[in-house]
Amino acid sequence: MLLFNKKNNVLLWGVTALLISACQPLVALKPAPQPPVVVQTDADNGSVTTAEAVVAIETPETVAEHCSEPTDLWSRIRSGFQLSGITHKRIKSDLDWYTRHQPYLDRVAERARPYLHLIVEKVEQRDMPLELALLPVVESAYQPFAYSHGRAAGLWQFIPGTGRRFGLKQTWWYDGRRDVALATDAALDYLEYLHKLFDGDWLLALAAYNSGEGTVRKAIRHNKRRGKGTDYWSLDLPPETEGYVPKLLAVSMLVDNPVAHGVTLESIADEAFLTTVDVGSQIDLDLAAELAEVTVEEMYRYNPGFNRWATDPRGPHQLLVPIDKAQLFQANLTSYPDNKRISWTRHRIRSGESLGIIAERYKTTIPLIKKVNRLRGTMIRAGQELVIPVARKELSRYRLSSNNRLSRVQNTKRSGKRIDYHVKEGDTLWEIAQEYKVSVRSLAKWNGMAPRDTLKPGSKLVIWTKETSRISSVNPASFTHPFQDTTRRRIGYRVRSGDSLARISQRFRVSIDNLKRWNDLEGKKYLQPGQRLTLYVDVTRQTGNI
């Protein structure tokens, strides 16, 4: 450390800045603070002697010492790149897009902030390219609750089958595909497997991560038969996969040299933010948040794998919490034995109730009710009492639970007329989309689903349609509008062998004319087995179950 007269300050600080810039990462962060000015004061009166003011400046030796440690996590990631230097014309369009969307980069960096250090450490422990820590940017934009039209979930976008293949549990309570720590382990396991399968070629491994190893191997065999190259850039792959690897390489280029590309990266400290605490049993997530002194929303964001108001009774029993809260959380947990970490209520069984009805009422599952009450089967009798686990607070408090996330999606205001549809046995998204003349993808999006998801009878779908419902064309004199008559119910009926309009009208006590109008059957004489019909029936006139 040398001291120089203030009149030389500008010149000498400029030299120092150059020395420091030689080792600083090429990250356009917020402007760095000016170096501290050290001034001499009059020993007697404490006044500043302006003429003798000096600045502290670092020598090349102290600069080298300063350079020995990365300033932030981006520097650490950059130092572990193994795919640098790869160039191809297909990368340019993605690179151009990212450089034009600085706000997007800011949002992604902010989402990544809690998780990135954990992921970087896991990648480093396996000596894998640190470009892989950027893969969730491409997969999910670092959104922990991301769910794609292809049924992929979480930061690493596992589809259900691949998730189970790599040990990610998926239950009503919990989806391991969204568990940040476990899904990262599974993703790196899969990438290591693919890297070995494709003889150490990371680009082929990444392509297979996106489209499946079978797709990539088929493309390789195809090129081999035709004497073509078998590297990633030579293969004929699905369009999404052809764009997948260039996106990751484009992101890596930005991180490697943001200044050259005219973007900035929000600084993320190179220090652990989250750590794992083993709670040992099921726990209400509101209670966990209280004991860790974080908000319920933060608890869900750190642990997005949990679907409901509590952790899975069968585990995992680990929670990620901020490292500065871990000791406090552990200490507070000791005052809550296992049997106090969940709230309970007693339910007296009424005539006609089943375990399914009770489970739905209390937002829990039949297996859990059976386990808690030591029931071997599903037979229960009126008057019997059951102990039911329940949330300690109103369910609306658990804003990031699966049900509340779905509710916000479904209640998003969109253009057109909203219709609430209750799913019946045998319904499919395709059939409902056909009936209301909307696309399957739109219907799935409005309801937080993927087009290939199965439907659960009794669940609700929201449909937005610009067309007038076909029931509005019904003659008011012959039929009361179903949404104005509480005794009428809309039902779906699948035509069986031997059915006719006359037989169906007699069974449900509706007119043949109405049957035709409701289902656009004017001029049609015959029904086909398996055909779907819509009926609006008077429940007070039905003799059997509808």
SULGIDA-V385906 format. One record per helix or strand. SS is the DSSP state (a for helix, b for strand). FROM is the first residue (numbers start at 1). TO is the last residue. If there is no record, write none. Layout:
# SULGIDA-V385906
ss: {SS,SS}
from: {FROM,FROM}
to: {TO,TO}
This chain:
# SULGIDA-V385906
ss: {b,a,b,b,a,b,a,a,a,a,a,a,b,b,b,a,b,b,a,a,a,a,a,a,a,b,b,a,a,b,b,b,a,a,b,a,a,b,a,a,b,a,a,b,a,b,a,a,b,a}
from: {2,6,41,48,50,54,60,73,89,102,116,130,147,153,158,160,170,174,176,180,202,213,232,239,259,274,284,285,296,306,310,318,326,338,343,355,366,385,395,402,417,429,440,460,470,488,501,512,532,539}
to: {5,21,41,48,52,57,67,79,99,112,125,140,147,153,158,165,170,175,178,197,211,225,234,256,261,278,284,292,302,306,310,322,333,340,348,361,373,390,397,410,422,436,446,465,473,494,508,518,538,541}
